[in-house]
């Protein structure tokens, strides 16, 4: 084991490098601290000094003594957790010399590796979008509500945003923009019910202020779902205190939120006041781009107070959803009347207070239990229901419920990665967000689906997009009931999708690009370009491929789970209606015998129209046409495999008949694609006539060109006129299916591509893609892995894995995490790197582990059989709880129940 030992001085790092147990250092060097550079840039000098050396761990020999971390140091007149920083940079554990003295080297390193892989930690106080982004990453939730990881003492301002959202709770408001009424539907930011702070000797309640805070450490424990914030405060009066706040959502009784608030006076005796509040004056203000719109979505209809309990009732302004918050504050001391609220909007707040006599270095612990009910999921009287629920709530119960849930969830869904601390931690963070954003929906009592940004922020207005297709396989593999309920959200909106199609002049069902409360189209008609501060037309609703994503989810859910009852009762109806929509979109050119689908947009999003065309949208988008062909094939097979009585019953509903079936067969063999002589699949018809953009020129001028569309529009140009893409489009079908399936579809349509077609197409489009969406990198990570380019795949995968952790898009995580990317990254680790392809026609295993992943272990539930996989660079060990057959490499393997089989590859 090779170890670096760091002695940290205020102006330098003294570094020694030696194998463990060796008394003399092999190398020693000093890195001077450059005060003109950020801490990260200074630590980069450490990486450069270590170039070419194998380093397995680091030891800090003069760490400060802190209760929350053993690797905090002082440097350049400030404190940092250098252990966290070095782990992020070098992907190694970092421990203090004191931890080694207490536990021994190996035990200390093992404990730190385990801690790092199960905790998401942030040290220090941050401002602006950076803190907003950390709040999103630290969100606690249960799928009914999500509560951003803001400080309980904070109210919404430039640096803090304690947003809270309930699944499926939307409101529509209209705003006059340049003389035109623009209506937007938003996921509502609910009253701030976590608000909790303290005061000393009846002075003003504490507010988050940088000058008063000496240290802050936030830690999300993925074992339990508990977020703990430890804060050291020194007030202007000289009073010093430690504040430790733990909050978490109840995963069983999902109307409940629990907060434990422990206050330790460090240097004084006196009285301590605890102030609890429900703040109903909040608005939706998480996204700056939406500031021009009316964001006042709630009105407070009543407040109430009992000795230890307060209530706030309200209603959304347009959707008229009634809600109630109840909050109970318990702890030492006695309840007092809260001070008179002199704020202008005092009627929108309700407060309570406790006061206790305190002594120095004694800890005083309080509990705030909160309940939330709405009339969307609750049909009983809201006040009576909230009162009853609050009487049963306790922090201990919520902690026990959350801990039990996560223990069970990790037992089935955990992906264990050996050899990569960062990938292990962030894979678990992704799984945490996937389930904490949706779990309560599995109850069948909440009419909602997962939106693109979880319950963590207000970007995309909380709407449901095609991102579901990146998440649903994960849900289907680990919680089929949850996956089914997400699909039921779409089924319940089938009538709205049929109305959407009818209004647009088409048959069947046309799902909206942005879906919310009722399933009508919620895409914006104008979009603010932050580079020009102007409103541009928004044609994104032309992304009709969202209906293909719905169909894909229905088919893949049934394939993974084997739930043929769902297909017969709901799925087939959706597929037939969606298929009839695409039939009505397909236009036959009698001269060529080819069908055209026009006035659509692909996943790219940069291209909304063809230059100088008379109509909006594009013709013969490759992804759209290939997936329509796939859908028609799947529908044909399903209609033959399901009992004919069930098919006939569905046909009666949808009007699907032999004439329709005949046209399905015809269109599925004659859709038009634009493919050039080199075998490059054109993104849409006419693509090859567009000029290529000089990326290097724009990179020199702008640096970040990921949002090339905004840059071009700011220059008075349009991305429509260039071969430039935001994300994968022409090759997206290869991601959704696989190379064999897509090549088969192309051949079915009469297009024979040459050998190495995927590789050539891949390089062609990578050269033209700016990765303006976080989904772009993970899709291309899959495609490059399929093409055998593992180095490039790993680079793209790593960027996607880190995208929210480092907020690589410069502030978008502040508006909510990217749940589609989290699902796609999670699935890629098992489907492509472990090679367990559950989406293929038959279960196959063809591993391609990243070089630094030593082993990968996980469970998956496939068609009622629970598989356990352990995969390294030489062999696959698989166990099933029922007899099963699968293919590992070139080997067909028959499994007996609970008997592991090991196959070398």
Protein Blocks (a to p, Z undefined) as FASTA:
>chain_A
ZZddddddfkbccdddddehiabafbdcdddddfkbcfklmmmmmmmmmgoiacfbdcdf
kbccdfkbckbcceehiacdfklmmmmmnopacddfklmmmnopklmmmmmmmmmmmccc
dedjdehjllmmmmmmmpccehjaccdfbdfkbccdfkbccddddehiacdddddeehia
cddddddddddfkbccddeehiacddddfklpmbdcddddfknopacdddddddfkopac
dddddddddfklmmbccdddddddfkbccdddddddddfkbccfkbmklmmpccbfbccf
bdcddfkbccdddddfklopacddddddedehjdddddddfbfklmmpccddddddddeh
iacddddddddddfklpcbdfklmmmmmmmmgcfklmmmmmmmmmmmmmmmmpccdehia
klmmmmmmmmmmmmmmmmmmmnopagcdddfkljnbjehhlpacfklmmmmmmmmmmomm
lmmmmmmmmmmmmmmmmmmmmmnopahjdddfbdcflopafbdfbdcdfklopacddfkl
mmmmlmmmmmmmmmmmmmmnopaklmmmmmmmmmmmmmmmmmmmpccdfknopacdehia
cfkomambdehiabecjehifklmmmmmmmmmmmmmmmmmpcfklmmmmmmmnopafklm
mmmmmmmmmcccdddfkopacfbghklmpccddfklmmmmnopaklmmlmmmmnopafkl
pccdfbdfklmmmmmmcmklmmmmmmmnopacdehklmmmmmmmmmmcghlafklmmmmm
mmmmmnopaklmmmmmmmmmmmmmnopnoommmnopcfklmmmmmmmmmmmmnopafkbm
bdcddddddfklmbdcddddeehiacdddddfkbccdddfbdcdddehjbccdddehiac
dddZZ
